[in-house]
């Protein structure tokens, strides 16, 4: 049954970029729409009222009676469906859905869906580049950039979408041609009661899926429901049938499918073990969607990655400065430490801190014991991170990111990497992770 019912009212919950996208689409189909937002003055309010003066907007605490009067609620990712008023409406028979759920009913071309705690944006943009290299008209978006409803176009031959756990909470059956959970580490514990609830939200990416792409290096990437699905696996090392992996021969390492060597890792433009894992995932997704292998390998040679994701900034006095501002959770930072620590050069001077979102920072201790020289901490949860570290790595707290960069320079030795991978969100001190990364780059360039 279609989600669109023009004789009923849909309420769009949240006036952010996704909410605006939902309103545009629903109105274009003649739907009756009400918008609600718990904020008294959402950022886009004036522009919205100017464009849609006839759409009612209700601000402030959610009204359970109003929400319960709707046929369906289109809940934006920034709003938890655990909100009491939303739960009340749901208990009274109101359908709780989202833009991705609607997109899945309307889309007319194959969909590749990518979720996970870390690496989503890199894999999403890499798969899209592989598709473009093969001559396909590809649309890219979701949690990365353009909302999915704004991507809909009859000329599109392939959709590549990044999905967050928040988006997947309201996705009932995506029906992707190929989907993956890249990895799972503790994240958003300020929104979920535990890691299992977070994983369960991620698992919605597999509903109705044809091919599942499974990371053998992270067993939590396995689908819980396998009926009618075919698996393509990936993982670093240990080649096997229907698996993308790496094989080392002497001093050379190759990406393989099965037991066939495809490309020397040295030819892959994105560097670090975590990025080779991302490349394997992209190959798995692309092969499931039928993208030409030679085009995918050419894309691996050309694709240089995204800003703020283990981005090399400069080398100074033999020290590399790395901007990983997108490392907003502990798992991402652990991966970055290990990736640069295993490079065989020097040690890692880590810059970390910010708003921890209720995370447990203790997993940082082990990789820092192995690969860390020092830790420089700043931001709201600097003290909490400090308490979670062992005595085997020294730490110092400073008041700003600029101070952190200066302190890291004093501590680093030739051959080391100064890695800004905060393991935290940025909103205690910055507008977003991009602004934090730009501030790091500016501070490094002023050294």
Secondary structure, DSSP 4 states (H G I P E B T S, - for coil): --S--TTSEEEEE--SHHHHHHHHHHHHTT-EEEEEESSSS-TTHHHHHHH-TTSEEEESS--HHHHHTSSEEEE-TTS-TTSHHHHHHHHTT-EEE-HHHHHHHH--SEEEEEE-SSSHHHHHHHHHHHHHHTT--EEEEESSSS-GGGG--TT-SEEEEE--HHHHHT-S----SEEEE-------TTTSSSHHHHHHHHHGGGTT-SEEEEETT-GGGS-S--TT-EEEEE-SS---TTEEEEEEETTEEEEEETTEEEEEGGG-SS-SHHHHHHHHHHHHHHHHTT--HHHHHHHHHH----TTSSEEEEEETTEEEEE-TT--SHHHHHHHHHHHHTTSS--EEEEE-SB-TT---TTHHHHHHHHEEEEEE-STTHHHHHHHS-TTSEEEE-SSHHHHHHHHHHH--TT-EEEE--SSBSTTTSSSHHHHHHHHHHHHHT-
